[in-house]
Structure formats: structure tokens, C-alpha cells
Amino acid sequence: MNKKVPSIIYILLPVLILGFIFWYGWGPDSFRIRTLVLKTGYNGDLGQIGGLDSLVEHNFVLLNKRDSEEKISKIYTDCNCLSVLVPFKDEFLGPYSLPTDENERPIDLTLLPSGEMKLKVVFYPGKTDKINFYGKVFIESGQPRQILEIPIRAQIMR
């Protein structure tokens, strides 16, 4: 009987170790360290918005926590009532909204190490019929590919 217990351990231990390595290496993105983060504290809530408001803007600052450059490859949203503008020199890049052919092409913005990038999110409450709105802005970056999701919530007063 004593010989069976060690042989089971010798079989079970490598299986557990390989399972852990697989889970850690290819597991959910939530376990990976994020290199792109929002610099300013934002809880995702735009608050109460009048239903007749033509648009509501909110500015974010994106921060690269890496020691090397980060390429922003795509910016898109999950609703046509949201769009993103990126200030660049004296103009804006975008607007980026739903993933269409125009938004699917890479934009290749480079964010320097510890660098910052401003984003202007524009919400058009008249383009949604929801009273309690919830949407997201997605920012895809280079290698390894990661997607930063920025939640956008608002209560629309009609």
C-alpha cells in the first residue's frame, strides 16, 4: 500500500504543475498585469444627464506603465452614441466609434515609456433609448495584445 501512494503523487504532481503553468500562461486576461491604465481616478459614471443634452464630454488621461514604448493599435466603442477623439498637435484624431471598416484599420499611435495620452470621450444621449446607459470604450495595444476597457455609465433624465 505504501508503494501506491508515492506513485500516485509522482503522477499527480507533474499534472498539477503543468496545469498551473498552462492556466497562468494562457489564463484569463484579468490575471495579467495591465500596462495601460487611466491616470485619473474615474469610477465610470457620468452621473445624471438631461435627455435633451446634445452631447456630454469627458476627458481621460491614458498612462503607459511600461519601461518601453506602447503602440495603440485600435480605439473603438460598443455603441454609436459614444465616440472617442484623440488630441494630436492642433487637431483631433477620430472620431472613433463602433468597429467599422474605418475603425478596424490600425491607428499606430505610439505612447512613450511612462508617457501619457489624452482622450476625449463624447456621449450623445439622444442616440440611445436607454434610461440607465452602460457602454464601453476599448483601447487595443501592441505586443502582447491587451485591451483596456473603460466603462461609461449615465442616468438619462427624460
N, C-alpha and C positions, 0 to 999 in steps of 0.2 A: 504494500500500500504506500509506503514512503517513496518508492520509486516513481509512482504515478503522479504524485503531487508536483515534484520538481519538473517532470516532463511537461505537464500542463502549463506551468509557469514559464518554461522556456519557449513554449509555443505562443502563449497569450501575451507575454511581454513585448515581443517584436511586433505583433499585430497592433497592440495599443500604441506603441511608439510610432509606427508607420501611419496609423490613423490620425494621431495628433499632428504629425508633420503635414499630412495631406490637408487636414482641417485648417491648420494655422496658415499654411501657404496659399491655399486656394479657397479659403473660407469666405464668409460674408464680408463685404466692404466695411461694415461698421467696426470691425476689429482692426482695420488698418489705420495707420497714422495719417491724418489729413495734413497736407502741406499748404492747401489753400483754405483760408478762413476769413470770416468777416472780422475786420478790425474793431469796429464799433459794436457796442452791445445792442442787440436787436432781438426782440422776442417774437418777431414775425407778425405783429399785429399793427395794422394801420389805424385801428380804432373805428369810431363811428364816422360814416361818410354820408353826406347828403346824396340822395338818389338823382338829383338834378345837377350835381357837380360834373363838369365836363371831363376833368381828369384830376388825379392826385399823384404827386411825385414824391419819391423818397430816395435819398442818396445813400449809397453804401460805399465802404472802402474795403476792397479785397486785399488781403495781405499774403505774400508768398513767404512761408516759414522755412523754405529750403535754403541751403547754402549755395545753390546753383540756380540758373535761370529756369523759369517755368513757362511753357508755351500754352496759351489759352487757345484751344482749337475751335470750340463752338460755344455759343451762347444762345439759349432758346427758352421758351416758356411753355406751359401746358394749356394756355388759354389765349384767345385772340384779344381779350380785354387787358392783357399785360404786355408790355414791351420794355426792352432794355436799350438804353443809349450809353455809349462809352465815350466820355470826353477825350479827344485826341487833338492836341495843339489848340487851334482856334475853332474847331468844329466837333461834331459828334459822329461816331461810327454807329451804324444801325439805322433804323430801329430793328432789333432782333425780337422775334415773337415766336409763333408756332413753328415747329420744324417743317419748313417748306424747302423747295429746291434752293431758294436763295439763302436760307439759314443753314442748310446742310453742308454748304461748301466751307472749308476751313478758313478761319479768320487769321490765325497765326499771329496773335499779339504776344509779345514777349514781356514777361514780368521778371525784373532783375531779382537777384538774391535779396531777401528781406524787403523787397520792393512792394509798392502799393499801386492799386489801380482803382480809380473812381468808377462807380456805376450809378446810373440814374434809372430807377425803375418807375415806369409810368403805368398807372392803373386807370382804366376807363370804366367807371361803374355802370354807365349806360349800356355797355356791351355785354352785360351778364344779367340774367334774370334771377340770380340767387340773392337772397337777403343776407345769409351768412356765407360770405365768399371765402373759399380756400383755394389757392393756386400755388404754383411753384415756378421759380426761375432756376434754370440749370446752367452750370458753367462746367464745361469739359476741359480737361487739361491733359497735357502730353504723356510722357513715359515715366512711370507706369500710368496708364489711363485712370483718371479718377473724375468723379462727377460730384461737384458741390451743389447741393440743393438748398435754395433759400425759400423758406415758406413765406407766403403772403396771405394774410387774413384781413378781412374787413367786415364790418357790420354795416350794411347799406340801409339807410333810413328812407323808406319810400312814402 
